Amino acid sequence: MDSLNSYLVIAAVLFALGIYGVITRKNAVAILMGIELILNSANINFIAFNRFGGMETLDGHVFSIFVIVLAAAEAAVALAIVINLFKNIGSVNVDDADLLKG
């Protein structure tokens, strides 16, 4: 059962769930969780293609660690924006964010 197809199916399901979460949610924290699911599906693909691609180096692992670091930085900045949004508006609903325009 350890094949490339099984990893790709799991990554595709995670990606689809992440896209669904980003598109359908209005809560900023739920949207961030959807983005994290998308990034985790990319990590699974990197590791799977590195393992089954016959590569001798750990390129997939290096890219995966880079994506994890990028996701941590993105989460920190995005949560700071969400906290500021809540402080100014009193809600984390992204539809209310247009009130910050003027």
C-alpha positions as CSV (number, residue, x, y, z in Angstrom):
1,M,0.0,0.0,0.0
2,D,3.1,2.2,0.1
3,S,2.9,3.8,-3.3
4,L,3.1,7.2,-4.9
5,N,-0.6,7.1,-5.8
6,S,-1.7,6.8,-2.2
7,Y,0.3,9.8,-1.2
8,L,-1.0,11.8,-4.1
9,V,-4.6,10.9,-3.2
10,I,-4.1,12.0,0.4
11,A,-2.5,15.3,-0.8
12,A,-5.3,15.9,-3.3
13,V,-7.9,15.4,-0.6
14,L,-6.1,17.8,1.8
15,F,-5.8,20.3,-1.0
16,A,-9.5,20.1,-1.9
17,L,-10.4,20.5,1.8
18,G,-8.1,23.5,2.0
19,I,-9.6,25.2,-1.1
20,Y,-13.1,24.5,0.2
21,G,-12.2,26.0,3.6
22,V,-10.7,29.1,2.0
23,I,-13.6,29.7,-0.4
24,T,-16.6,29.0,1.9
25,R,-15.5,30.4,5.2
26,K,-16.0,34.0,6.4
27,N,-14.0,33.7,9.6
28,A,-10.4,34.8,9.1
29,V,-9.0,32.1,11.4
30,A,-10.8,29.4,9.4
31,I,-9.4,30.8,6.2
32,L,-5.9,30.6,7.7
33,M,-6.6,26.9,8.6
34,G,-7.5,26.2,5.0
35,I,-4.3,27.8,3.8
36,E,-2.3,25.6,6.2
37,L,-4.1,22.5,4.7
38,I,-3.0,23.6,1.2
39,L,0.6,24.1,2.3
40,N,0.6,20.7,4.1
41,S,-0.7,19.0,0.9
42,A,2.2,20.6,-1.0
43,N,4.6,19.2,1.7
44,I,3.2,15.7,1.2
45,N,3.8,16.0,-2.5
46,F,7.4,17.2,-2.0
47,I,8.2,14.3,0.3
48,A,6.4,11.7,-1.9
49,F,8.1,12.7,-5.1
50,N,11.4,12.8,-3.3
51,R,10.9,9.3,-2.0
52,F,9.5,7.7,-5.1
53,G,11.4,9.7,-7.7
54,G,14.6,7.9,-7.2
55,M,16.5,10.9,-5.9
56,E,19.6,10.4,-3.8
57,T,19.5,13.8,-2.2
58,L,16.9,15.2,0.2
59,D,15.6,18.0,-2.0
60,G,12.0,17.3,-1.2
61,H,12.7,17.4,2.5
62,V,14.5,20.7,2.2
63,F,11.6,22.3,0.2
64,S,9.2,20.9,2.8
65,I,11.1,22.5,5.7
66,F,11.2,25.8,3.8
67,V,7.4,25.6,3.3
68,I,7.0,24.9,7.0
69,V,9.1,28.0,7.9
70,L,7.1,30.0,5.4
71,A,3.8,28.8,6.9
72,A,4.9,29.7,10.4
73,A,5.9,33.3,9.3
74,E,2.6,33.6,7.3
75,A,0.6,32.4,10.4
76,A,2.3,35.0,12.6
77,V,1.7,37.9,10.3
78,A,-1.8,36.8,9.4
79,L,-2.8,36.4,13.1
80,A,-1.4,39.8,13.9
81,I,-3.6,41.2,11.1
82,V,-6.6,39.3,12.5
83,I,-6.0,40.6,16.0
84,N,-5.8,44.1,14.6
85,L,-9.0,43.6,12.6
86,F,-10.7,42.4,15.8
87,K,-9.4,45.3,17.8
88,N,-10.7,47.9,15.2
89,I,-14.0,46.2,14.1
90,G,-14.9,43.8,16.9
91,S,-15.2,40.9,14.5
92,V,-13.0,38.5,12.6
93,N,-15.4,38.3,9.7
94,V,-13.6,39.0,6.5
95,D,-16.7,40.6,5.0
96,D,-16.4,43.4,7.6
97,A,-12.9,44.2,6.5
98,D,-14.1,46.6,3.9
99,L,-14.9,49.0,6.7
100,L,-11.2,49.7,7.0
101,K,-11.0,51.4,3.5
102,G,-11.9,54.9,4.5
